[in-house]
Amino acid sequence: MILDGKAVSKKILDNLKVKVGNLSKQPHLVVILVGNNPASQIYVKNKKLAAENIGIKSTIIELDSQIKETELLNKIEQLNNDSDVTGILVQLPLPAHIDKNKIVTAISPKKDVDGFTPENVGRLAIGLEPYFYPATPQGIIMLLDEYNIPIEGADTVIIGRSNIVGKPMAQMLLRRNATVTICHSYTKNIESKIKTADIIISAVGKKIVRCKMVNNNSVIVDVGIFRDSNGKLTGDVDFDFVSPSVKYISPVPGGVGPMTIASLMYNASKVYDR
């Protein structure tokens, strides 16, 4: 059975449109784009369109790739102090001369719709409610819940340990009482760990999950997205061969991608007093 992220995302966004329309204060999302990375420009445009479609005010601040780090920090501080701005997102990657961690840390946790600031990450890690959950892991949880896939007690394998997906995904699954194993490039006997898993979440950006590595009751969430040697968009999972052998699987594209946008809009629709 296909985990249709596109359909679930539409349902979430339709509900958010109603929610936003009933808010006493219109959310205002500001996205900072540094430089002219083509992929980043597309992502930012899509976020703006999604926000405006559900009634969230959206502003893109485009900055030169040579901007000084101090200037970018000053801009973030201005937005932190602007009561009209309810959400701030700095599109990654940033130019090499800018310290990404310093920039992310500068964002107010109550406006950090990406959920990347140390306070939000720390609150998640110690069991407190963060102001915002990271968008992709939250979107995956939403997708699993929509299909009534049991998380509590599930043996779950996460492939990849990034700060954006792998690590927060593990924390969120633990909060739902799953048993979590994180696999990475140094993991021994990775096939045996994946083979017995109830839920497999792969986020490494290369073809790694093959038919012989899964079981008939596996639920597979494919986070990876890249172009193969033929230029075709694909994911971490060998979809054509794996899909007949598992219980649920998310496609690429049309799976996690739309859910990430829906999750980000869910975050952007929240309004906190700073």
DRENPA-3360 file (N, C-alpha, C; in nm, 2 decimals, always signed):
BEGIN
1 = MILDGKAV = +0.08/-0.12/+0.00/+0.00/+0.00/+0.00/+0.09/+0.12/+0.00 ~ +0.05/+0.22/-0.08/+0.13/+0.34/-0.10/+0.10/+0.44/+0.01 ~ +0.20/+0.50/+0.08/+0.18/+0.61/+0.17/+0.18/+0.74/+0.09 ~ +0.06/+0.78/+0.06/+0.04/+0.89/-0.04/+0.06/+1.03/+0.03 ~ +0.18/+1.08/+0.04/+0.21/+1.20/+0.10/+0.14/+1.32/+0.03 ~ +0.12/+1.31/-0.09/+0.06/+1.42/-0.17/-0.09/+1.44/-0.12 ~ -0.16/+1.33/-0.11/-0.30/+1.33/-0.07/-0.31/+1.38/+0.08 ~ -0.22/+1.32/+0.16/-0.23/+1.36/+0.31/-0.19/+1.50/+0.33;
9 = SKKILDNL = -0.09/+1.55/+0.26/-0.05/+1.69/+0.26/-0.17/+1.78/+0.23 ~ -0.24/+1.75/+0.12/-0.35/+1.83/+0.08/-0.46/+1.84/+0.19 ~ -0.48/+1.73/+0.25/-0.58/+1.72/+0.36/-0.54/+1.81/+0.48 ~ -0.41/+1.81/+0.51/-0.36/+1.89/+0.62/-0.37/+2.04/+0.59 ~ -0.32/+2.07/+0.47/-0.32/+2.21/+0.42/-0.47/+2.27/+0.42 ~ -0.56/+2.18/+0.37/-0.70/+2.23/+0.37/-0.75/+2.26/+0.51 ~ -0.71/+2.18/+0.61/-0.75/+2.20/+0.75/-0.68/+2.32/+0.80 ~ -0.56/+2.34/+0.76/-0.48/+2.46/+0.81/-0.54/+2.59/+0.76;
17 = KVKVGNLS = -0.59/+2.58/+0.64/-0.65/+2.70/+0.58/-0.77/+2.75/+0.66 ~ -0.85/+2.66/+0.71/-0.96/+2.69/+0.79/-0.91/+2.75/+0.93 ~ -0.81/+2.68/+0.98/-0.75/+2.72/+1.11/-0.70/+2.87/+1.10 ~ -0.62/+2.89/+1.00/-0.55/+3.02/+0.99/-0.66/+3.13/+0.97 ~ -0.77/+3.10/+0.89/-0.87/+3.19/+0.87/-0.95/+3.23/+1.00 ~ -0.94/+3.15/+1.10/-1.01/+3.18/+1.23/-0.91/+3.24/+1.33 ~ -0.79/+3.26/+1.30/-0.69/+3.32/+1.40/-0.72/+3.47/+1.41 ~ -0.70/+3.52/+1.53/-0.71/+3.66/+1.56/-0.60/+3.74/+1.50;
25 = KQPHLVVI = -0.48/+3.68/+1.49/-0.36/+3.74/+1.43/-0.31/+3.66/+1.31 ~ -0.29/+3.72/+1.20/-0.24/+3.65/+1.08/-0.10/+3.61/+1.10 ~ -0.06/+3.49/+1.08/+0.08/+3.45/+1.09/+0.16/+3.52/+0.97 ~ +0.28/+3.55/+1.00/+0.37/+3.61/+0.90/+0.50/+3.54/+0.90 ~ +0.52/+3.46/+0.79/+0.65/+3.39/+0.78/+0.75/+3.46/+0.69 ~ +0.87/+3.48/+0.74/+0.97/+3.55/+0.67/+1.08/+3.44/+0.64 ~ +1.11/+3.43/+0.51/+1.22/+3.34/+0.46/+1.34/+3.42/+0.41 ~ +1.45/+3.39/+0.47/+1.58/+3.46/+0.42/+1.65/+3.37/+0.33;
33 = LVGNNPAS = +1.68/+3.42/+0.21/+1.75/+3.35/+0.10/+1.88/+3.42/+0.08 ~ +1.99/+3.35/+0.10/+2.12/+3.41/+0.08/+2.18/+3.35/-0.05 ~ +2.21/+3.44/-0.15/+2.27/+3.39/-0.27/+2.16/+3.35/-0.37 ~ +2.21/+3.28/-0.48/+2.12/+3.25/-0.59/+2.13/+3.10/-0.63 ~ +2.14/+3.01/-0.52/+2.13/+2.87/-0.55/+2.00/+2.83/-0.61 ~ +2.00/+2.77/-0.73/+1.88/+2.75/-0.81/+1.78/+2.66/-0.73 ~ +1.83/+2.55/-0.66/+1.75/+2.46/-0.59/+1.68/+2.54/-0.47 ~ +1.76/+2.62/-0.40/+1.71/+2.69/-0.29/+1.60/+2.79/-0.33;
41 = QIYVKNKK = +1.62/+2.85/-0.45/+1.52/+2.95/-0.50/+1.39/+2.88/-0.53 ~ +1.39/+2.75/-0.58/+1.27/+2.68/-0.60/+1.20/+2.64/-0.47 ~ +1.28/+2.59/-0.37/+1.23/+2.56/-0.24/+1.16/+2.68/-0.18 ~ +1.22/+2.79/-0.18/+1.17/+2.91/-0.12/+1.04/+2.95/-0.19 ~ +1.04/+2.95/-0.32/+0.92/+2.98/-0.39/+0.80/+2.89/-0.35 ~ +0.83/+2.76/-0.34/+0.73/+2.67/-0.31/+0.67/+2.69/-0.17 ~ +0.76/+2.73/-0.07/+0.72/+2.76/+0.06/+0.63/+2.88/+0.07 ~ +0.67/+2.98/-0.01/+0.59/+3.10/-0.02/+0.45/+3.08/-0.07;
49 = LAAENIGI = +0.44/+3.00/-0.18/+0.31/+2.97/-0.24/+0.22/+2.89/-0.14 ~ +0.29/+2.79/-0.07/+0.21/+2.71/+0.02/+0.15/+2.79/+0.13 ~ +0.24/+2.88/+0.18/+0.20/+2.97/+0.29/+0.08/+3.06/+0.25 ~ +0.09/+3.12/+0.13/-0.01/+3.22/+0.09/-0.14/+3.14/+0.06 ~ -0.13/+3.02/+0.01/-0.25/+2.94/-0.02/-0.34/+2.91/+0.10 ~ -0.28/+2.91/+0.22/-0.36/+2.88/+0.34/-0.38/+3.01/+0.42 ~ -0.34/+3.12/+0.37/-0.37/+3.25/+0.44/-0.26/+3.30/+0.52 ~ -0.14/+3.25/+0.51/-0.02/+3.30/+0.59/+0.05/+3.40/+0.51;
57 = KSTIIELD = +0.07/+3.52/+0.57/+0.15/+3.62/+0.50/+0.29/+3.57/+0.49 ~ +0.35/+3.59/+0.37/+0.49/+3.54/+0.34/+0.57/+3.64/+0.28 ~ +0.69/+3.66/+0.33/+0.79/+3.75/+0.28/+0.92/+3.68/+0.26 ~ +0.98/+3.71/+0.14/+1.11/+3.65/+0.11/+1.21/+3.77/+0.11 ~ +1.32/+3.75/+0.19/+1.42/+3.85/+0.19/+1.54/+3.79/+0.12 ~ +1.58/+3.84/+0.01/+1.69/+3.79/-0.08/+1.81/+3.88/-0.05 ~ +1.92/+3.81/-0.01/+2.04/+3.87/+0.03/+2.16/+3.83/-0.06 ~ +2.25/+3.92/-0.09/+2.37/+3.88/-0.17/+2.45/+3.77/-0.11;
65 = SQIKETEL = +2.51/+3.69/-0.19/+2.59/+3.58/-0.14/+2.71/+3.62/-0.06 ~ +2.76/+3.75/-0.09/+2.88/+3.80/-0.02/+2.84/+3.87/+0.11 ~ +2.72/+3.87/+0.15/+2.68/+3.94/+0.28/+2.77/+3.90/+0.39 ~ +2.80/+3.99/+0.48/+2.88/+3.96/+0.60/+2.80/+3.88/+0.70 ~ +2.86/+3.80/+0.77/+2.79/+3.72/+0.87/+2.72/+3.81/+0.97 ~ +2.79/+3.92/+1.01/+2.74/+4.01/+1.11/+2.61/+4.08/+1.06 ~ +2.61/+4.11/+0.93/+2.49/+4.17/+0.87/+2.37/+4.08/+0.87 ~ +2.40/+3.95/+0.84/+2.29/+3.85/+0.85/+2.24/+3.84/+0.99;
73 = LNKIEQLN = +2.33/+3.83/+1.09/+2.29/+3.82/+1.23/+2.20/+3.94/+1.27 ~ +2.24/+4.06/+1.22/+2.17/+4.18/+1.25/+2.02/+4.18/+1.19 ~ +2.01/+4.12/+1.07/+1.88/+4.11/+1.01/+1.79/+4.02/+1.09 ~ +1.85/+3.91/+1.13/+1.77/+3.81/+1.21/+1.73/+3.87/+1.34 ~ +1.81/+3.95/+1.41/+1.78/+4.02/+1.53/+1.66/+4.12/+1.51 ~ +1.66/+4.19/+1.40/+1.55/+4.28/+1.36/+1.42/+4.20/+1.35 ~ +1.43/+4.08/+1.29/+1.31/+4.00/+1.27/+1.26/+3.94/+1.40 ~ +1.36/+3.91/+1.49/+1.32/+3.86/+1.62/+1.24/+3.96/+1.70;
81 = NDSDVTGI = +1.28/+4.09/+1.68/+1.22/+4.19/+1.76/+1.09/+4.26/+1.69 ~ +1.06/+4.21/+1.57/+0.95/+4.26/+1.49/+0.82/+4.18/+1.53 ~ +0.73/+4.25/+1.60/+0.61/+4.18/+1.65/+0.52/+4.13/+1.54 ~ +0.53/+4.19/+1.42/+0.45/+4.14/+1.31/+0.50/+4.01/+1.25 ~ +0.63/+3.97/+1.27/+0.68/+3.85/+1.22/+0.66/+3.74/+1.32 ~ +0.60/+3.63/+1.28/+0.57/+3.52/+1.37/+0.66/+3.40/+1.34 ~ +0.72/+3.39/+1.23/+0.80/+3.28/+1.19/+0.92/+3.32/+1.11 ~ +1.04/+3.26/+1.14/+1.16/+3.30/+1.06/+1.22/+3.17/+1.01;
89 = LVQLPLPA = +1.26/+3.16/+0.88/+1.33/+3.05/+0.83/+1.45/+3.10/+0.74 ~ +1.56/+3.05/+0.77/+1.68/+3.08/+0.69/+1.71/+2.96/+0.60 ~ +1.69/+2.98/+0.47/+1.71/+2.87/+0.37/+1.85/+2.82/+0.37 ~ +1.87/+2.69/+0.39/+2.01/+2.63/+0.38/+2.02/+2.56/+0.24 ~ +2.15/+2.55/+0.19/+2.27/+2.58/+0.26/+2.30/+2.73/+0.25 ~ +2.40/+2.78/+0.33/+2.45/+2.91/+0.33/+2.58/+2.92/+0.27 ~ +2.63/+3.03/+0.22/+2.77/+3.04/+0.17/+2.87/+3.00/+0.27 ~ +2.98/+2.95/+0.22/+3.08/+2.89/+0.31/+3.14/+2.98/+0.41;
97 = HIDKNKIV = +3.14/+3.11/+0.39/+3.20/+3.20/+0.48/+3.11/+3.23/+0.60 ~ +2.99/+3.18/+0.60/+2.89/+3.20/+0.71/+2.87/+3.08/+0.79 ~ +2.88/+3.09/+0.92/+2.87/+2.98/+1.02/+2.72/+2.95/+1.03 ~ +2.68/+2.84/+0.97/+2.54/+2.80/+0.98/+2.49/+2.79/+1.12 ~ +2.56/+2.72/+1.21/+2.52/+2.70/+1.35/+2.50/+2.84/+1.42 ~ +2.58/+2.93/+1.39/+2.57/+3.06/+1.45/+2.44/+3.13/+1.41 ~ +2.41/+3.12/+1.28/+2.29/+3.18/+1.22/+2.16/+3.11/+1.28 ~ +2.16/+2.98/+1.28/+2.04/+2.91/+1.33/+2.02/+2.94/+1.48;
105 = TAISPKKD = +2.13/+2.95/+1.56/+2.12/+2.98/+1.70/+2.07/+3.12/+1.73 ~ +2.09/+3.21/+1.63/+2.04/+3.35/+1.65/+1.89/+3.36/+1.64 ~ +1.82/+3.27/+1.58/+1.68/+3.28/+1.56/+1.60/+3.26/+1.69 ~ +1.51/+3.34/+1.72/+1.42/+3.32/+1.84/+1.36/+3.18/+1.84 ~ +1.37/+3.10/+1.94/+1.31/+2.97/+1.94/+1.16/+2.97/+1.92 ~ +1.09/+3.08/+1.96/+0.95/+3.10/+1.94/+0.91/+3.14/+1.79 ~ +1.01/+3.16/+1.71/+0.99/+3.20/+1.57/+1.06/+3.10/+1.48 ~ +1.12/+3.00/+1.54/+1.21/+2.90/+1.47/+1.12/+2.79/+1.40;
113 = VDGFTPEN = +1.05/+2.82/+1.29/+0.96/+2.72/+1.23/+1.03/+2.60/+1.18 ~ +1.16/+2.60/+1.16/+1.23/+2.48/+1.12/+1.26/+2.39/+1.23 ~ +1.25/+2.44/+1.36/+1.28/+2.36/+1.48/+1.42/+2.32/+1.49 ~ +1.51/+2.41/+1.44/+1.66/+2.38/+1.44/+1.74/+2.44/+1.55 ~ +1.68/+2.54/+1.63/+1.76/+2.61/+1.73/+1.79/+2.52/+1.84 ~ +1.90/+2.55/+1.91/+1.94/+2.46/+2.02/+1.84/+2.44/+2.13 ~ +1.76/+2.55/+2.15/+1.65/+2.54/+2.25/+1.55/+2.44/+2.21 ~ +1.50/+2.45/+2.09/+1.40/+2.36/+2.04/+1.45/+2.21/+2.03;
121 = VGRLAIGL = +1.57/+2.20/+1.98/+1.64/+2.06/+1.98/+1.65/+2.01/+2.12 ~ +1.70/+2.09/+2.21/+1.72/+2.05/+2.35/+1.59/+2.01/+2.42 ~ +1.49/+2.09/+2.40/+1.36/+2.06/+2.46/+1.31/+1.92/+2.41 ~ +1.33/+1.90/+2.28/+1.29/+1.77/+2.22/+1.37/+1.66/+2.29 ~ +1.50/+1.68/+2.31/+1.58/+1.57/+2.36/+1.55/+1.53/+2.50 ~ +1.51/+1.63/+2.58/+1.49/+1.60/+2.73/+1.35/+1.58/+2.76 ~ +1.26/+1.57/+2.66/+1.12/+1.54/+2.68/+1.03/+1.65/+2.71 ~ +1.08/+1.78/+2.69/+0.99/+1.89/+2.70/+0.93/+1.92/+2.56;
129 = EPYFYPAT = +0.82/+1.99/+2.56/+0.75/+2.02/+2.43/+0.83/+2.13/+2.37 ~ +0.89/+2.11/+2.25/+0.95/+2.22/+2.18/+0.85/+2.32/+2.12 ~ +0.89/+2.44/+2.10/+0.80/+2.53/+2.03/+0.76/+2.48/+1.89 ~ +0.86/+2.43/+1.83/+0.84/+2.37/+1.69/+0.92/+2.24/+1.68 ~ +0.86/+2.14/+1.62/+0.92/+2.02/+1.58/+0.99/+2.03/+1.44 ~ +1.10/+1.97/+1.41/+1.16/+1.98/+1.28/+1.06/+1.92/+1.18 ~ +1.05/+1.99/+1.06/+0.94/+1.97/+0.97/+0.94/+1.83/+0.91 ~ +1.05/+1.77/+0.86/+1.05/+1.64/+0.80/+1.01/+1.53/+0.89;
137 = PQGIIMLL = +1.07/+1.52/+1.01/+1.03/+1.42/+1.11/+0.89/+1.43/+1.15 ~ +0.84/+1.55/+1.17/+0.70/+1.58/+1.21/+0.61/+1.53/+1.10 ~ +0.65/+1.56/+0.97/+0.57/+1.52/+0.86/+0.56/+1.37/+0.85 ~ +0.67/+1.30/+0.88/+0.67/+1.15/+0.87/+0.57/+1.10/+0.98 ~ +0.58/+1.15/+1.10/+0.48/+1.11/+1.20/+0.34/+1.13/+1.16 ~ +0.31/+1.25/+1.10/+0.18/+1.27/+1.05/+0.13/+1.17/+0.95 ~ +0.22/+1.13/+0.86/+0.19/+1.04/+0.75/+0.16/+0.90/+0.81 ~ +0.24/+0.86/+0.91/+0.22/+0.73/+0.97/+0.09/+0.73/+1.05;
145 = DEYNIPIE = +0.06/+0.83/+1.12/-0.07/+0.84/+1.19/-0.19/+0.84/+1.10 ~ -0.18/+0.91/+0.98/-0.29/+0.91/+0.89/-0.33/+0.77/+0.84 ~ -0.23/+0.68/+0.83/-0.25/+0.55/+0.79/-0.27/+0.45/+0.90 ~ -0.28/+0.51/+1.02/-0.30/+0.43/+1.15/-0.19/+0.32/+1.16 ~ -0.07/+0.35/+1.13/+0.04/+0.26/+1.15/+0.09/+0.27/+1.29 ~ +0.09/+0.16/+1.37/+0.12/+0.16/+1.51/+0.27/+0.20/+1.52 ~ +0.29/+0.30/+1.61/+0.43/+0.34/+1.64/+0.47/+0.29/+1.78 ~ +0.38/+0.29/+1.87/+0.41/+0.24/+2.01/+0.45/+0.09/+2.00;
153 = GADTVIIG = +0.57/+0.06/+2.05/+0.62/-0.07/+2.06/+0.69/-0.12/+1.93 ~ +0.68/-0.04/+1.82/+0.73/-0.08/+1.69/+0.89/-0.08/+1.69 ~ +0.94/-0.18/+1.63/+1.09/-0.19/+1.61/+1.12/-0.10/+1.49 ~ +1.19/+0.01/+1.51/+1.21/+0.11/+1.40/+1.35/+0.13/+1.38 ~ +1.39/+0.12/+1.25/+1.53/+0.15/+1.21/+1.53/+0.28/+1.13 ~ +1.62/+0.37/+1.17/+1.64/+0.49/+1.10/+1.78/+0.48/+1.03 ~ +1.78/+0.50/+0.90/+1.91/+0.50/+0.83/+1.95/+0.64/+0.80 ~ +2.06/+0.68/+0.87/+2.10/+0.82/+0.86/+2.09/+0.89/+0.99;
161 = RSNIVGKP = +2.19/+0.97/+1.03/+2.20/+1.04/+1.16/+2.21/+1.19/+1.15 ~ +2.15/+1.25/+1.05/+2.16/+1.39/+1.03/+2.09/+1.47/+1.14 ~ +2.13/+1.59/+1.16/+2.06/+1.68/+1.26/+1.92/+1.72/+1.21 ~ +1.90/+1.71/+1.08/+1.77/+1.75/+1.02/+1.67/+1.64/+1.02 ~ +1.71/+1.52/+1.00/+1.61/+1.41/+1.00/+1.64/+1.30/+1.10 ~ +1.76/+1.24/+1.09/+1.79/+1.12/+1.16/+1.77/+1.13/+1.31 ~ +1.85/+1.23/+1.37/+1.85/+1.25/+1.52/+1.71/+1.29/+1.57 ~ +1.65/+1.40/+1.52/+1.52/+1.44/+1.57/+1.41/+1.33/+1.55;
169 = MAQMLLRR = +1.43/+1.26/+1.44/+1.33/+1.15/+1.41/+1.34/+1.04/+1.52 ~ +1.46/+1.01/+1.56/+1.47/+0.91/+1.67/+1.41/+0.96/+1.80 ~ +1.43/+1.09/+1.83/+1.37/+1.15/+1.95/+1.22/+1.15/+1.95 ~ +1.16/+1.18/+1.83/+1.02/+1.18/+1.82/+0.95/+1.05/+1.83 ~ +1.02/+0.95/+1.77/+0.97/+0.81/+1.78/+0.98/+0.76/+1.92 ~ +1.09/+0.79/+1.99/+1.10/+0.75/+2.13/+0.99/+0.81/+2.22 ~ +0.95/+0.93/+2.19/+0.84/+1.00/+2.26/+0.71/+0.92/+2.24 ~ +0.70/+0.85/+2.13/+0.58/+0.77/+2.10/+0.60/+0.62/+2.13;
177 = NATVTICH = +0.71/+0.60/+2.21/+0.73/+0.46/+2.27/+0.77/+0.36/+2.17 ~ +0.83/+0.40/+2.06/+0.89/+0.30/+1.97/+1.03/+0.26/+2.02 ~ +1.08/+0.15/+1.97/+1.21/+0.10/+1.99/+1.29/+0.14/+1.87 ~ +1.40/+0.22/+1.89/+1.47/+0.29/+1.78/+1.61/+0.24/+1.77 ~ +1.65/+0.21/+1.65/+1.79/+0.18/+1.61/+1.83/+0.28/+1.50 ~ +1.94/+0.35/+1.52/+1.99/+0.44/+1.42/+2.11/+0.37/+1.35 ~ +2.10/+0.35/+1.22/+2.21/+0.29/+1.14/+2.28/+0.40/+1.06 ~ +2.41/+0.38/+1.03/+2.49/+0.48/+0.96/+2.60/+0.41/+0.89;
185 = SYTKNIES = +2.69/+0.49/+0.83/+2.80/+0.43/+0.75/+2.89/+0.33/+0.83 ~ +2.89/+0.34/+0.96/+2.98/+0.26/+1.04/+2.90/+0.14/+1.11 ~ +2.78/+0.13/+1.08/+2.69/+0.02/+1.13/+2.73/-0.11/+1.07 ~ +2.75/-0.21/+1.16/+2.78/-0.35/+1.11/+2.66/-0.43/+1.10 ~ +2.66/-0.51/+1.00/+2.54/-0.60/+0.97/+2.41/-0.52/+0.95 ~ +2.42/-0.42/+0.88/+2.30/-0.33/+0.86/+2.18/-0.40/+0.80 ~ +2.21/-0.50/+0.71/+2.10/-0.57/+0.65/+2.01/-0.65/+0.75 ~ +2.08/-0.71/+0.85/+2.01/-0.79/+0.95/+1.92/-0.70/+1.04;
193 = KIKTADII = +1.97/-0.58/+1.07/+1.89/-0.49/+1.15/+1.77/-0.44/+1.07 ~ +1.78/-0.41/+0.94/+1.67/-0.36/+0.86/+1.57/-0.48/+0.84 ~ +1.62/-0.60/+0.83/+1.53/-0.71/+0.79/+1.42/-0.74/+0.89 ~ +1.45/-0.71/+1.02/+1.35/-0.74/+1.12/+1.27/-0.62/+1.17 ~ +1.29/-0.51/+1.11/+1.22/-0.38/+1.15/+1.08/-0.38/+1.11 ~ +1.00/-0.32/+1.20/+0.86/-0.29/+1.16/+0.85/-0.17/+1.07 ~ +0.93/-0.07/+1.11/+0.93/+0.06/+1.03/+1.07/+0.09/+1.00 ~ +1.09/+0.12/+0.87/+1.22/+0.16/+0.82/+1.21/+0.30/+0.76;
201 = ISAVGKKI = +1.30/+0.39/+0.81/+1.30/+0.53/+0.76/+1.44/+0.56/+0.71 ~ +1.45/+0.58/+0.58/+1.58/+0.59/+0.52/+1.60/+0.74/+0.47 ~ +1.71/+0.80/+0.52/+1.74/+0.94/+0.49/+1.89/+0.96/+0.46 ~ +1.94/+0.90/+0.36/+2.09/+0.91/+0.33/+2.12/+0.97/+0.20 ~ +2.03/+0.97/+0.10/+2.05/+1.03/-0.03/+2.13/+0.94/-0.12 ~ +2.11/+0.81/-0.10/+2.17/+0.71/-0.20/+2.09/+0.58/-0.20 ~ +2.10/+0.51/-0.30/+2.02/+0.38/-0.31/+2.08/+0.28/-0.21 ~ +2.00/+0.25/-0.11/+2.05/+0.16/+0.00/+1.96/+0.05/+0.03;
209 = VRCKMVNN = +1.83/+0.06/+0.02/+1.74/-0.04/+0.07/+1.69/-0.12/-0.05 ~ +1.73/-0.25/-0.04/+1.70/-0.35/-0.15/+1.60/-0.45/-0.11 ~ +1.55/-0.52/-0.20/+1.44/-0.62/-0.18/+1.48/-0.72/-0.07 ~ +1.60/-0.77/-0.07/+1.64/-0.88/+0.02/+1.65/-0.83/+0.17 ~ +1.64/-0.69/+0.19/+1.67/-0.64/+0.32/+1.54/-0.61/+0.40 ~ +1.42/-0.64/+0.34/+1.29/-0.61/+0.40/+1.21/-0.74/+0.43 ~ +1.10/-0.72/+0.50/+1.01/-0.83/+0.53/+0.87/-0.79/+0.49 ~ +0.78/-0.89/+0.48/+0.64/-0.86/+0.43/+0.56/-0.76/+0.51;
217 = NSVIVDVG = +0.60/-0.74/+0.64/+0.53/-0.65/+0.72/+0.60/-0.52/+0.74 ~ +0.70/-0.50/+0.66/+0.78/-0.37/+0.68/+0.70/-0.25/+0.63 ~ +0.71/-0.14/+0.70/+0.66/-0.01/+0.66/+0.78/+0.08/+0.62 ~ +0.79/+0.12/+0.50/+0.91/+0.19/+0.45/+0.88/+0.34/+0.42 ~ +0.95/+0.43/+0.48/+0.94/+0.57/+0.46/+1.07/+0.62/+0.39 ~ +1.06/+0.66/+0.27/+1.18/+0.70/+0.19/+1.20/+0.85/+0.19 ~ +1.30/+0.90/+0.26/+1.32/+1.04/+0.28/+1.42/+1.09/+0.17 ~ +1.50/+1.00/+0.12/+1.60/+1.04/+0.02/+1.54/+1.09/-0.11;
225 = IFRDSNGK = +1.60/+1.19/-0.17/+1.56/+1.23/-0.31/+1.68/+1.28/-0.38 ~ +1.70/+1.22/-0.50/+1.82/+1.27/-0.58/+1.79/+1.22/-0.72 ~ +1.87/+1.26/-0.82/+1.86/+1.21/-0.95/+1.96/+1.10/-0.98 ~ +1.91/+0.99/-1.05/+2.00/+0.88/-1.08/+2.08/+0.92/-1.21 ~ +2.15/+0.82/-1.25/+2.24/+0.84/-1.37/+2.16/+0.88/-1.50 ~ +2.03/+0.85/-1.50/+1.95/+0.88/-1.61/+1.87/+1.01/-1.59 ~ +1.90/+1.08/-1.48/+1.83/+1.21/-1.45/+1.69/+1.19/-1.39 ~ +1.66/+1.07/-1.35/+1.52/+1.04/-1.30/+1.53/+1.07/-1.15;
233 = LTGDVDFD = +1.42/+1.14/-1.09/+1.41/+1.15/-0.95/+1.39/+1.02/-0.88 ~ +1.47/+0.99/-0.78/+1.45/+0.86/-0.71/+1.49/+0.88/-0.56 ~ +1.47/+0.77/-0.49/+1.50/+0.78/-0.35/+1.60/+0.67/-0.30 ~ +1.60/+0.65/-0.17/+1.70/+0.56/-0.11/+1.65/+0.41/-0.13 ~ +1.53/+0.39/-0.17/+1.47/+0.26/-0.18/+1.46/+0.22/-0.32 ~ +1.49/+0.09/-0.35/+1.47/+0.04/-0.48/+1.33/+0.00/-0.50 ~ +1.25/+0.11/-0.53/+1.10/+0.11/-0.52/+1.04/-0.01/-0.60 ~ +1.08/-0.02/-0.73/+1.01/-0.12/-0.81/+1.02/-0.26/-0.76;
241 = FVSPSVKY = +1.14/-0.29/-0.70/+1.16/-0.43/-0.65/+1.11/-0.45/-0.51 ~ +1.12/-0.34/-0.43/+1.09/-0.35/-0.29/+0.94/-0.34/-0.26 ~ +0.87/-0.26/-0.33/+0.73/-0.23/-0.31/+0.64/-0.36/-0.30 ~ +0.66/-0.46/-0.39/+0.57/-0.58/-0.38/+0.60/-0.66/-0.26 ~ +0.71/-0.64/-0.19/+0.75/-0.72/-0.08/+0.72/-0.66/+0.06 ~ +0.66/-0.55/+0.07/+0.64/-0.48/+0.20/+0.49/-0.44/+0.21 ~ +0.46/-0.40/+0.34/+0.32/-0.37/+0.37/+0.28/-0.23/+0.33 ~ +0.37/-0.13/+0.36/+0.35/+0.01/+0.32/+0.48/+0.06/+0.27;
249 = ISPVPGGV = +0.47/+0.16/+0.17/+0.59/+0.22/+0.12/+0.56/+0.36/+0.07 ~ +0.64/+0.46/+0.10/+0.62/+0.59/+0.05/+0.70/+0.61/-0.09 ~ +0.64/+0.67/-0.19/+0.71/+0.69/-0.32/+0.80/+0.81/-0.31 ~ +0.88/+0.82/-0.41/+0.97/+0.94/-0.44/+0.96/+0.97/-0.59 ~ +0.91/+1.08/-0.63/+0.85/+1.19/-0.54/+0.71/+1.16/-0.50 ~ +0.64/+1.24/-0.42/+0.51/+1.22/-0.38/+0.48/+1.16/-0.24 ~ +0.59/+1.14/-0.17/+0.58/+1.08/-0.03/+0.61/+1.18/+0.08 ~ +0.74/+1.18/+0.12/+0.78/+1.27/+0.23/+0.79/+1.42/+0.19;
257 = GPMTIASL = +0.82/+1.45/+0.07/+0.84/+1.59/+0.02/+0.72/+1.67/+0.05 ~ +0.60/+1.63/+0.00/+0.48/+1.71/+0.03/+0.45/+1.72/+0.18 ~ +0.48/+1.61/+0.26/+0.45/+1.61/+0.40/+0.54/+1.71/+0.47 ~ +0.67/+1.73/+0.42/+0.76/+1.83/+0.48/+0.70/+1.97/+0.47 ~ +0.65/+2.00/+0.35/+0.58/+2.13/+0.33/+0.46/+2.15/+0.42 ~ +0.38/+2.04/+0.43/+0.26/+2.05/+0.51/+0.30/+2.07/+0.66 ~ +0.40/+2.00/+0.70/+0.45/+2.01/+0.84/+0.50/+2.15/+0.87 ~ +0.58/+2.20/+0.77/+0.63/+2.34/+0.79/+0.52/+2.44/+0.80;
265 = MYNASKVY = +0.41/+2.42/+0.71/+0.30/+2.52/+0.72/+0.23/+2.50/+0.85 ~ +0.22/+2.38/+0.91/+0.16/+2.36/+1.04/+0.24/+2.44/+1.14 ~ +0.37/+2.44/+1.13/+0.46/+2.52/+1.22/+0.43/+2.67/+1.20 ~ +0.43/+2.71/+1.07/+0.42/+2.85/+1.04/+0.28/+2.91/+1.08 ~ +0.18/+2.82/+1.10/+0.05/+2.87/+1.14/+0.04/+2.89/+1.29 ~ +0.15/+2.85/+1.37/+0.15/+2.88/+1.51/+0.19/+3.02/+1.54 ~ +0.13/+3.09/+1.63/+0.17/+3.22/+1.67/+0.20/+3.23/+1.82 ~ +0.32/+3.26/+1.85/+0.36/+3.28/+1.99/+0.39/+3.42/+2.03;
273 = DR = +0.36/+3.46/+2.15/+0.42/+3.59/+2.20/+0.56/+3.57/+2.23 ~ +0.64/+3.66/+2.18/+0.79/+3.64/+2.19/+0.83/+3.66/+2.34;
% end
